[in-house]
Amino acid sequence: MPKNSKAVKRELDDDVKESVKDLLSNEDACDDSFKKTSLIIGGSDIEAEEERPAWNSKLQYILAQVGFSVGLGNVWRFPYLCQKNGGGAYLIPYLILLILIGIPLFFLELAVGQRIRRGSIGVWNYISPRLGGIGFASCVVCFFVALYYNVIISWSFFYFSQSFQQPLPWHECPLIKNKTFTYVEPECEKSSATTYYWYRKTLDISDNINEGGGVNWKMTLSLLASWILVCLAMIKGIKSSGKVMYFSSLFPYLVLICFLVRALFLEGSMVGIRHMFTPKLEIMLEPKVWRDAATQVFFALGLGFGGVIAFSSYNKRDNNCHFDAVLVSLINFLTSVLATLVVFAVLGFKANIMNNKCVSANMERILDLRGTSINESMIPQHMNLTQVTAEEYQQLYEAINGFHGSGFQELGLESCNIEKELNKVVEGTGLAFIAFTEAMTHFPASPFWSVMFFLMLVNLGLGSMFGTIEGILTPLMDTCKIRKELLTVGVCVLAFCIGIIFVQRSGNYYVTMFDDYSATLPLLMVVILENVAVAWVYGTDKFFEDLKDMLGFTPYRCYYYLWKYITPNLLLILMAASFIQMIMTPTSYNAWIREEVKELRYPPWAIVICISLVIMAIMPVPVVFLLRYFNIIKDNSSLSSVSYKKGRIIKESPPPGDDDDTSLIRGTTPSALPPGRTDRLSAPTPPPSSACF
């Protein structure tokens, strides 16, 4: 029921004339009284809005936002970027750009979704109908990302199912038996057991993208299971997905903490952590460090996908979304740091094992050469050659190298340095499915830790998938009146059918293609347009008034300058840098050929697909703009002043003689608005049809 007691006491037959702003600001978002309304146009009743669901609690909503923003990138991309760009020094530019780009834009998306109570299509169509294509572009990008992101979840599902074995199936290289003798698989022996299992047993990968190689049925079934799980979790909207969030959002933290505690007791873990956070301040001066930090901030919070807007649209209108923006951003950052600690503690343990193996192998070589190529005088008298530490081996290595000089390479000895092992850290799937899995094979009770790790990856992926799918479903539900269940099943079935291309033997190459080209530039363009739409088209001053009305206080003035000047300019610089990098970097991918990874160029047809992905993702913006500009699609945004009678919304003409300023003060709609502009950011009156524009 409305909170305004005077309005409650009025008779049902009385007309209560209010602006949309005043009417909807009195509505309790978490009350069950989201009644159906009807829009009366020309004497006909058209059903306008069904009951809009709401979050059961603030905790459920925060967990949903955290689950969406905290994803696989926090575990396998942030540690890689941190190690690559100066260790602990990388945290400085990341924090600076989080404050200048991340929090302001996250706050902006939360605010417009909560105020207008629509998905991305409805929000941007209401703010400026000519920029309504922003919402459609967000939906397209969400769909592209969902296609390949769920494939990664299916890989995690497969590894999870294979982890209930002792020893783990990727623990050792397989043996090949013939009639006379048994030998180790040559391809595995030249690479490693975990690498071989990933490329040959899991992906059964082809030599290049031109060789489709048929469907990998193991991965197809895993992908089907992933989409069924997503569909079941999303089919009832936030009523079902919100409850799942309690587990999918909190369980990864439990696993990360358990891994960190366990890893700290492993030999070499502190070496890995020290290597991670040793700052290399000189690297901070390189532009690529700031570009990588800005890109990571941008994608870490899920900006531009529409999931943030969709989730916030189910909030109370007086919810403190500024607090939510700061809280979720800080949780995201601290989660990345926690994941980085875990990753490098475990990889430090792995590097220590690999370094000890290197020392043992080279000491066997030294013992074989002792007395011939290596004289006793080269070996320190206090050194016991049967029990040599890594530090002692390094001294011995340098002594032999100094004695032999140019002929040292003929001895075939290697420098065993744990720092060299740590510098081999890779990102993405290589970190999760090769490096980390190899480290876990050396854990006591390795199957248990493997089950926990891949279950964590599944949960992290699903949390992000829920937000991504919500970024598709909510806007379409708000614009095209389709049953939630039918739309959810339809989207998931369509996505699974298209996703078959990712479970071919060449499917991993398509995952790389979509990851590189379907999201980066289109999302940057979407977020820039979002920022411009609010700060320049709608107006920062009016947006501040809306925030004050909604939150009960005026946000910090710094947001005014961030939204209007600093953030859009930084985004333009980031987009230009990304565009230049995309042009300068050859369109290539890493292919697994026998026992090693080789970089190959995309064939011409694949380059066409790469370009098409970018064009298709951003095409809705100019198309909707032109359709609106030439009045091919009529602008119904003038239906913003209404009266309320017996649960019906009725069009009302604004009082004559009121200019824009006085109408805002009196709580009525401005008498005239320029094309593409609206009044205050109140919840929009639904359009007079179920058309999708």
ZAMARGU-4260 file (C-alpha; in steps of 0.2 Angstrom, whole numbers, plus 5000, padded with zeros to 4 digits):
<rodrens>
0) 5000/5000/5000 | 5006/5018/4997 | 5015/5025/5012 | 5006/5042/5011 | 4992/5041/5024
5) 4982/5055/5016 | 4981/5046/5000 | 4976/5030/5009 | 4961/5039/5017 | 4954/5045/5000
10) 4939/5037/4993 | 4942/5025/4979 | 4932/5035/4967 | 4942/5051/4969 | 4955/5056/4957
15) 4972/5058/4964 | 4982/5068/4952 | 5000/5067/4954 | 5016/5066/4943 | 5024/5050/4940
20) 5038/5055/4952 | 5026/5059/4967 | 5015/5044/4963 | 5029/5031/4963 | 5040/5038/4976
25) 5026/5034/4989 | 5026/5016/4983 | 5035/5003/4994 | 5046/4992/4983 | 5046/4977/4995
30) 5028/4977/4998 | 5017/4965/4990 | 5006/4979/4983 | 5014/4980/4966 | 4997/4980/4958
35) 4993/4978/4940 | 4990/4994/4932 | 4981/4999/4915 | 4985/5012/4903 | 4969/5020/4896
40) 4972/5027/4879 | 4957/5031/4868 | 4945/5023/4879 | 4954/5006/4879 | 4962/4997/4893
45) 4979/4990/4889 | 4988/4980/4903 | 5004/4990/4907 | 5014/4981/4921 | 5013/4965/4931
50) 5018/4964/4949 | 5036/4968/4950 | 5045/4956/4961 | 5057/4963/4975 | 5072/4956/4984
55) 5067/4947/5000 | 5081/4956/5010 | 5095/4968/5007 | 5108/4954/5010 | 5101/4944/4996
60) 5103/4959/4984 | 5121/4963/4990 | 5125/4944/4987 | 5118/4945/4970 | 5128/4960/4965
65) 5144/4953/4973 | 5140/4936/4964 | 5139/4945/4947 | 5154/4956/4949 | 5165/4943/4957
70) 5169/4930/4944 | 5182/4919/4936 | 5192/4935/4932 | 5196/4938/4950 | 5204/4921/4951
75) 5214/4920/4935 | 5215/4937/4927 | 5219/4949/4942 | 5233/4938/4949 | 5241/4937/4932
80) 5240/4956/4929 | 5247/4959/4946 | 5262/4948/4943 | 5264/4955/4925 | 5263/4974/4930
85) 5274/4977/4944 | 5267/4965/4958 | 5261/4975/4973 | 5264/4992/4963 | 5250/4987/4952
90) 5237/4989/4966 | 5241/5008/4966 | 5234/5012/4948 | 5220/4999/4951 | 5214/5008/4966
95) 5216/5025/4958 | 5206/5020/4943 | 5193/5010/4954 | 5189/5027/4962 | 5189/5037/4946
100) 5180/5025/4935 | 5173/5010/4944 | 5164/5017/4959 | 5156/5032/4949 | 5150/5021/4935
105) 5144/5007/4946 | 5134/5020/4957 | 5127/5028/4941 | 5120/5011/4935 | 5113/5006/4952
110) 5104/5023/4953 | 5096/5023/4936 | 5090/5005/4938 | 5083/5008/4956 | 5075/5025/4951
115) 5067/5020/4934 | 5063/5002/4939 | 5067/4995/4922 | 5080/4984/4914 | 5093/4992/4903
120) 5082/4994/4887 | 5068/5003/4897 | 5081/5014/4907 | 5090/5021/4892 | 5074/5022/4881
125) 5066/5033/4895 | 5081/5044/4898 | 5083/5048/4879 | 5073/5038/4867 | 5085/5041/4853
130) 5098/5032/4864 | 5087/5018/4867 | 5099/5007/4857 | 5111/5007/4872 | 5100/4994/4881
135) 5098/4983/4865 | 5117/4984/4863 | 5119/4978/4881 | 5108/4963/4878 | 5117/4958/4863
140) 5134/4959/4872 | 5127/4949/4887 | 5121/4936/4875 | 5138/4934/4866 | 5147/4933/4883
145) 5134/4921/4890 | 5138/4909/4875 | 5156/4907/4879 | 5156/4910/4898 | 5145/4895/4901
150) 5157/4885/4891 | 5170/4889/4904 | 5158/4884/4918 | 5155/4867/4908 | 5174/4864/4908
155) 5174/4867/4927 | 5160/4855/4928 | 5169/4842/4919 | 5185/4843/4930 | 5174/4843/4945
160) 5166/4827/4940 | 5183/4819/4937 | 5190/4825/4954 | 5182/4810/4963 | 5197/4799/4959
165) 5213/4794/4968 | 5225/4798/4960 | 5218/4812/4950 | 5217/4807/4931 | 5229/4821/4927
170) 5242/4816/4940 | 5253/4806/4928 | 5256/4804/4910 | 5246/4789/4902 | 5256/4773/4898
175) 5254/4765/4881 | 5256/4746/4880 | 5260/4736/4865 | 5265/4718/4863 | 5283/4720/4868
180) 5284/4734/4880 | 5276/4749/4889 | 5281/4767/4886 | 5275/4784/4891 | 5264/4794/4879
185) 5277/4804/4869 | 5266/4820/4868 | 5263/4820/4887 | 5281/4817/4891 | 5287/4832/4881
190) 5274/4844/4889 | 5267/4839/4906 | 5253/4827/4913 | 5241/4842/4917 | 5244/4850/4900
195) 5241/4834/4890 | 5225/4831/4900 | 5218/4848/4897 | 5222/4848/4878 | 5220/4830/4873
200) 5208/4822/4886 | 5197/4837/4890 | 5196/4847/4874 | 5203/4834/4862 | 5208/4850/4853
205) 5212/4851/4834 | 5228/4858/4827 | 5219/4874/4821 | 5203/4883/4819 | 5200/4877/4801
210) 5198/4859/4807 | 5182/4858/4816 | 5185/4840/4820 | 5167/4836/4825 | 5158/4838/4842
215) 5166/4833/4859 | 5152/4824/4867 | 5159/4825/4884 | 5160/4844/4883 | 5143/4844/4875
220) 5135/4835/4890 | 5144/4846/4902 | 5138/4862/4893 | 5120/4855/4893 | 5121/4852/4912
225) 5127/4870/4914 | 5113/4878/4904 | 5100/4867/4913 | 5107/4873/4930 | 5106/4891/4924
230) 5089/4889/4917 | 5082/4881/4933 | 5090/4895/4944 | 5083/4909/4933 | 5066/4903/4928
235) 5057/4911/4943 | 5067/4927/4942 | 5075/4934/4957 | 5063/4923/4968 | 5074/4908/4963
240) 5091/4915/4958 | 5091/4926/4974 | 5090/4910/4985 | 5104/4902/4975 | 5115/4917/4978
245) 5117/4913/4996 | 5127/4898/4991 | 5135/4903/4975 | 5141/4920/4982 | 5147/4914/4999
250) 5154/4897/4995 | 5169/4903/4985 | 5175/4914/5000 | 5175/4898/5011 | 5185/4889/4998
255) 5197/4903/4996 | 5200/4905/5014 | 5203/4886/5016 | 5215/4886/5002 | 5225/4901/5009
260) 5226/4893/5026 | 5231/4876/5019 | 5244/4884/5007 | 5252/4894/5020 | 5258/4878/5028
265) 5266/4872/5012 | 5284/4874/5008 | 5288/4888/4996 | 5271/4897/4999 | 5279/4912/5007
270) 5291/4914/4993 | 5276/4915/4980 | 5267/4928/4991 | 5283/4938/4993 | 5286/4937/4974
275) 5269/4943/4971 | 5269/4958/4982 | 5287/4964/4979 | 5283/4981/4971 | 5292/4985/4954
280) 5288/5004/4955 | 5297/5008/4939 | 5284/4998/4929 | 5270/5009/4935 | 5277/5023/4923
285) 5272/5012/4908 | 5255/5016/4899 | 5251/4998/4897 | 5250/4996/4916 | 5236/5009/4917
290) 5227/5002/4902 | 5227/4985/4910 | 5221/4992/4927 | 5207/5002/4919 | 5201/4987/4909
295) 5201/4976/4924 | 5191/4988/4934 | 5179/4990/4920 | 5176/4972/4918 | 5177/4967/4936
300) 5162/4977/4941 | 5151/4971/4926 | 5149/4988/4919 | 5138/4990/4903 | 5131/4972/4904
305) 5114/4977/4911 | 5115/4965/4925 | 5119/4979/4938 | 5104/4989/4932 | 5092/4974/4931
310) 5097/4969/4949 | 5095/4986/4956 | 5078/4988/4947 | 5070/4976/4960 | 5076/4987/4975
315) 5066/4999/4986 | 5066/5017/4979 | 5074/5024/4995 | 5088/5011/4996 | 5105/5019/4998
320) 5113/5013/4982 | 5128/5024/4985 | 5133/5013/5000 | 5130/4998/4989 | 5141/5004/4975
325) 5156/5007/4987 | 5153/4991/4997 | 5152/4980/4982 | 5167/4988/4974 | 5178/4986/4989
330) 5172/4968/4991 | 5177/4965/4973 | 5194/4972/4976 | 5197/4963/4992 | 5191/4947/4984
335) 5204/4949/4970 | 5218/4952/4983 | 5212/4937/4993 | 5212/4926/4977 | 5229/4933/4972
340) 5236/4928/4989 | 5229/4910/4987 | 5235/4908/4969 | 5253/4913/4972 | 5254/4904/4989
345) 5249/4888/4979 | 5260/4892/4964 | 5275/4896/4976 | 5273/4878/4983 | 5272/4872/4965
350) 5288/4882/4960 | 5297/4875/4975 | 5293/4857/4970 | 5298/4860/4951 | 5314/4869/4957
355) 5319/4854/4968 | 5316/4842/4953 | 5327/4853/4943 | 5341/4853/4956 | 5339/4834/4958
360) 5340/4831/4939 | 5355/4843/4937 | 5364/4835/4952 | 5363/4818/4943 | 5371/4826/4928
365) 5385/4833/4939 | 5388/4817/4947 | 5390/4808/4930 | 5402/4821/4924 | 5412/4821/4941
370) 5430/4817/4938 | 5429/4820/4919 | 5422/4837/4914 | 5420/4843/4932 | 5435/4843/4943
375) 5435/4840/4962 | 5442/4858/4964 | 5426/4865/4957 | 5416/4857/4971 | 5416/4866/4988
380) 5423/4854/5001 | 5409/4857/5014 | 5396/4852/5001 | 5387/4835/5002 | 5382/4831/4984
385) 5369/4819/4989 | 5359/4832/4999 | 5361/4848/4990 | 5349/4863/4993 | 5343/4875/4980
390) 5355/4888/4987 | 5370/4877/4987 | 5366/4871/4969 | 5366/4889/4963 | 5383/4892/4971
395) 5390/4876/4963 | 5382/4881/4946 | 5390/4898/4946 | 5407/4890/4951 | 5407/4877/4937
400) 5401/4891/4925 | 5415/4902/4930 | 5428/4888/4927 | 5422/4882/4910 | 5418/4899/4903
405) 5412/4897/4885 | 5412/4878/4885 | 5400/4878/4899 | 5384/4875/4888 | 5391/4859/4882
410) 5389/4852/4900 | 5370/4853/4898 | 5367/4860/4916 | 5352/4872/4919 | 5351/4886/4932
415) 5337/4881/4944 | 5329/4897/4951 | 5313/4897/4960 | 5310/4915/4953 | 5311/4908/4936
420) 5298/4896/4939 | 5286/4909/4947 | 5288/4920/4931 | 5280/4906/4921 | 5263/4911/4928
425) 5250/4911/4915 | 5232/4919/4914 | 5215/4912/4911 | 5212/4894/4907 | 5231/4890/4908
430) 5231/4896/4926 | 5215/4886/4932 | 5216/4870/4922 | 5235/4868/4920 | 5246/4877/4933
435) 5234/4876/4948 | 5228/4858/4944 | 5247/4853/4943 | 5250/4861/4960 | 5235/4852/4968
440) 5242/4835/4963 | 5256/4837/4976 | 5243/4841/4989 | 5240/4828/5003 | 5222/4822/4999
445) 5222/4830/4982 | 5205/4824/4976 | 5197/4834/4990 | 5206/4850/4986 | 5202/4847/4968
450) 5183/4845/4971 | 5183/4861/4982 | 5193/4871/4969 | 5182/4867/4954 | 5166/4868/4964
455) 5172/4885/4968 | 5175/4889/4950 | 5157/4883/4945 | 5150/4894/4959 | 5160/4909/4953
460) 5155/4907/4935 | 5136/4904/4940 | 5136/4920/4950 | 5142/4930/4935 | 5130/4920/4923
465) 5115/4924/4934 | 5119/4943/4932 | 5123/4941/4913 | 5106/4932/4910 | 5097/4944/4920
470) 5104/4958/4909 | 5095/4949/4895 | 5079/4944/4903 | 5074/4959/4913 | 5075/4972/4898
475) 5066/4960/4887 | 5052/4957/4900 | 5050/4975/4903 | 5048/4980/4884 | 5040/4964/4877
480) 5027/4957/4888 | 5032/4939/4888 | 5031/4926/4902 | 5046/4925/4912 | 5047/4906/4911
485) 5045/4905/4892 | 5058/4918/4889 | 5071/4910/4901 | 5069/4893/4893 | 5069/4901/4875
490) 5085/4910/4879 | 5094/4895/4887 | 5089/4883/4873 | 5095/4896/4859 | 5111/4899/4868
495) 5114/4880/4870 | 5111/4877/4852 | 5123/4891/4846 | 5135/4885/4860 | 5138/4869/4850
500) 5152/4878/4840 | 5162/4880/4857 | 5162/4861/4860 | 5169/4856/4844 | 5187/4850/4844
505) 5191/4868/4838 | 5179/4876/4850 | 5193/4883/4862 | 5198/4894/4848 | 5181/4901/4846
510) 5180/4904/4865 | 5196/4915/4863 | 5189/4924/4848 | 5173/4929/4857 | 5182/4933/4873
515) 5194/4945/4863 | 5181/4953/4851 | 5163/4952/4857 | 5165/4962/4873 | 5179/4974/4875
520) 5176/4988/4862 | 5157/4986/4862 | 5156/4987/4881 | 5167/5002/4881 | 5156/5011/4869
525) 5140/5006/4879 | 5147/5013/4895 | 5153/5029/4887 | 5136/5032/4880 | 5128/5028/4897
530) 5139/5041/4905 | 5135/5054/4891 | 5116/5050/4892 | 5115/5054/4910 | 5128/5068/4912
535) 5125/5077/4896 | 5108/5072/4888 | 5098/5071/4904 | 5109/5083/4914 | 5120/5080/4929
540) 5111/5094/4939 | 5094/5085/4937 | 5102/5069/4940 | 5108/5075/4957 | 5091/5082/4961
545) 5084/5064/4958 | 5097/5056/4969 | 5094/5068/4983 | 5075/5064/4982 | 5078/5046/4981
550) 5092/5044/4994 | 5087/5058/5006 | 5104/5066/5005 | 5115/5075/4991 | 5129/5064/4985
555) 5147/5070/4986 | 5150/5085/4974 | 5165/5075/4967 | 5153/5064/4958 | 5147/5079/4948
560) 5164/5082/4940 | 5168/5063/4939 | 5152/5060/4929 | 5153/5075/4918 | 5171/5077/4914
565) 5184/5065/4922 | 5176/5048/4919 | 5170/5050/4901 | 5187/5057/4896 | 5196/5042/4904
570) 5184/5030/4895 | 5188/5038/4879 | 5206/5037/4882 | 5204/5018/4886 | 5193/5015/4871
575) 5206/5023/4860 | 5220/5013/4868 | 5210/4997/4866 | 5206/5001/4848 | 5224/5005/4844
580) 5230/4989/4853 | 5217/4979/4843 | 5224/4986/4826 | 5242/4985/4831 | 5241/4967/4838
585) 5239/4954/4824 | 5223/4944/4824 | 5230/4928/4831 | 5226/4914/4843 | 5236/4900/4852
590) 5234/4883/4845 | 5240/4867/4852 | 5250/4857/4840 | 5256/4840/4846 | 5266/4844/4862
595) 5268/4863/4861 | 5258/4879/4860 | 5260/4889/4844 | 5253/4906/4839 | 5244/4906/4822
600) 5235/4919/4812 | 5216/4919/4810 | 5211/4914/4792 | 5201/4928/4782 | 5184/4920/4786
605) 5188/4921/4805 | 5194/4939/4804 | 5177/4943/4796 | 5168/4935/4811 | 5179/4945/4823
610) 5174/4961/4815 | 5156/4955/4813 | 5155/4952/4832 | 5160/4970/4836 | 5148/4977/4823
615) 5133/4967/4828 | 5136/4971/4846 | 5136/4990/4844 | 5124/4991/4829 | 5108/4993/4839
620) 5114/5010/4845 | 5114/5019/4827 | 5099/5009/4821 | 5087/5015/4835 | 5094/5032/4834
625) 5090/5034/4816 | 5073/5025/4818 | 5069/5038/4832 | 5076/5053/4822 | 5066/5050/4807
630) 5050/5046/4817 | 5049/5028/4810 | 5046/5023/4828 | 5035/5035/4837 | 5042/5043/4854
635) 5030/5039/4868 | 5040/5047/4881 | 5028/5062/4883 | 5016/5050/4892 | 5024/5055/4909
640) 5010/5065/4918 | 4997/5054/4924 | 4982/5053/4936 | 4978/5038/4947 | 4960/5032/4948
645) 4954/5015/4955 | 4971/5007/4951 | 4972/5014/4933 | 4984/5026/4925 | 4976/5039/4915
650) 4984/5052/4903 | 4983/5069/4909 | 4988/5085/4900 | 5000/5097/4910 | 4993/5113/4917
655) 4995/5127/4905 | 5007/5141/4909 | 5019/5131/4919 | 5037/5132/4913 | 5050/5118/4916
660) 5056/5125/4933 | 5039/5129/4941 | 5032/5112/4935 | 5046/5103/4944 | 5043/5113/4960
665) 5025/5110/4960 | 5027/5091/4956 | 5020/5091/4938 | 5027/5087/4922 | 5035/5101/4911
670) 5024/5108/4898 | 5035/5105/4884 | 5051/5094/4882 | 5064/5094/4868 | 5064/5079/4857
675) 5074/5065/4866 | 5073/5073/4883 | 5062/5068/4898 | 5058/5076/4915 | 5064/5070/4932
680) 5070/5052/4933 | 5054/5044/4940 | 5048/5027/4935 | 5042/5028/4917 | 5024/5026/4911
685) 5023/5010/4901 | 5021/5012/4882 | 5004/5010/4875 | 5008/4993/4867 | 5019/4978/4869
690) 5031/4983/4856 | 5050/4981/4860 | 5054/4999/4856
</rodrens>
